Amino acid sequence: LLKNHFEICHFYKLFHESIFFYGTWTKRKAKQRSFYHGINTDELFFSEFHPQFNVPISTTPKRSIARGFFDQDSEQGMLLVLKCDAMTTDRFFDCSWCSEHRHEEERLF
């Protein structure tokens, strides 16, 4: 159990450092103000959603790509839209260059 937690801690630290040191400030990307994350919700049931992300979250700047992660016809999906305001201090890591699916243009926050 301790070894598993150590590995999780190691990868979290690696993600955090990659985003912090090599990431891009969202305010520098003035053209790109929204990022999308698609979720298949066939197992989720809730009436309200108030997210607080304490882990890296995978997003894409393309709405069509995020919609591909759930079945749109069955109404079993949710599209999260993360909007950046002018005063935000968020950073993202553009990992599209090392992704197996480069067309997704994945960004890690």
C-alpha positions as CSV (number, residue, x, y, z in Angstrom):
1,L,0.0,0.0,0.0
2,L,2.8,2.4,0.9
3,K,4.5,1.7,-2.4
4,N,1.3,2.5,-4.4
5,H,0.9,5.8,-2.5
6,F,4.5,6.6,-3.2
7,E,4.0,6.1,-6.9
8,I,0.9,8.3,-6.9
9,C,2.8,11.0,-5.0
10,H,5.7,10.8,-7.4
11,F,3.4,11.2,-10.5
12,Y,1.4,14.0,-8.9
13,K,4.7,15.9,-8.2
14,L,5.9,15.3,-11.8
15,F,2.6,16.6,-13.2
16,H,2.6,19.6,-10.9
17,E,6.2,20.5,-11.8
18,S,5.6,20.0,-15.5
19,I,2.7,22.4,-15.5
20,F,4.3,24.9,-13.2
21,F,7.7,25.1,-14.8
22,Y,6.9,24.3,-18.4
23,G,3.3,25.3,-18.7
24,T,1.7,28.3,-20.4
25,W,-0.2,31.0,-18.5
26,T,-3.8,31.1,-19.7
27,K,-3.8,34.9,-19.9
28,R,-1.1,34.7,-22.5
29,K,-3.4,32.7,-24.7
30,A,-5.9,35.5,-25.2
31,K,-7.5,33.9,-28.3
32,Q,-8.2,30.6,-26.4
33,R,-10.5,31.5,-23.5
34,S,-12.3,28.2,-23.1
35,F,-11.2,24.6,-22.6
36,Y,-13.4,21.5,-22.7
37,H,-13.6,18.2,-20.8
38,G,-16.0,15.5,-21.8
39,I,-17.4,13.1,-19.2
40,N,-19.4,10.0,-19.7
41,T,-22.1,10.2,-16.9
42,D,-24.0,7.0,-17.3
43,E,-23.0,6.1,-13.7
44,L,-23.3,9.6,-12.2
45,F,-26.4,11.0,-10.6
46,F,-26.5,14.4,-9.1
47,S,-28.6,17.6,-9.3
48,E,-25.8,20.1,-8.8
49,F,-22.1,20.3,-9.6
50,H,-19.5,22.5,-7.8
51,P,-16.1,21.3,-8.9
52,Q,-12.8,21.9,-7.2
53,F,-9.9,20.3,-9.0
54,N,-7.1,19.2,-6.8
55,V,-5.6,16.9,-9.4
56,P,-4.5,17.4,-13.0
57,I,-7.4,17.6,-15.4
58,S,-7.2,16.8,-19.1
59,T,-8.8,19.3,-21.4
60,T,-8.9,20.2,-25.1
61,P,-9.5,23.6,-26.8
62,K,-11.8,21.9,-29.2
63,R,-15.4,21.4,-28.2
64,S,-15.9,18.7,-30.8
65,I,-13.1,16.6,-29.4
66,A,-14.5,16.7,-25.9
67,R,-18.0,15.7,-27.1
68,G,-16.4,12.6,-28.5
69,F,-15.8,11.2,-25.0
70,F,-19.5,10.5,-24.4
71,D,-22.6,9.4,-26.4
72,Q,-24.4,12.6,-27.3
73,D,-27.6,10.7,-28.4
74,S,-28.1,8.9,-25.1
75,E,-27.9,12.0,-23.0
76,Q,-25.4,10.1,-20.8
77,G,-22.6,12.7,-21.0
78,M,-21.6,16.1,-19.7
79,L,-19.4,18.7,-21.3
80,L,-17.4,20.8,-18.8
81,V,-16.5,24.2,-20.1
82,L,-13.6,25.9,-18.3
83,K,-13.4,29.6,-19.0
84,C,-10.4,31.7,-18.2
85,D,-10.9,35.3,-17.2
86,A,-8.3,38.1,-17.8
87,M,-7.0,38.0,-14.2
88,T,-6.5,34.2,-13.9
89,T,-3.3,32.8,-12.7
90,D,-3.9,29.3,-14.0
91,R,-1.3,27.4,-16.1
92,F,-1.7,24.5,-18.5
93,F,0.8,22.1,-20.0
94,D,0.4,21.5,-23.7
95,C,1.1,17.8,-24.0
96,S,-0.2,17.4,-27.6
97,W,3.4,17.0,-28.8
98,C,3.9,13.8,-26.7
99,S,0.4,12.4,-27.0
100,E,-0.6,9.3,-28.8
101,H,-3.7,11.3,-30.0
102,R,-2.2,14.5,-31.2
103,H,-5.4,15.6,-32.9
104,E,-7.0,16.0,-29.4
105,E,-4.6,18.9,-28.6
106,E,-4.6,17.8,-24.9
107,R,-3.9,20.4,-22.2
108,L,-3.3,19.5,-18.6
109,F,-4.4,22.0,-15.9
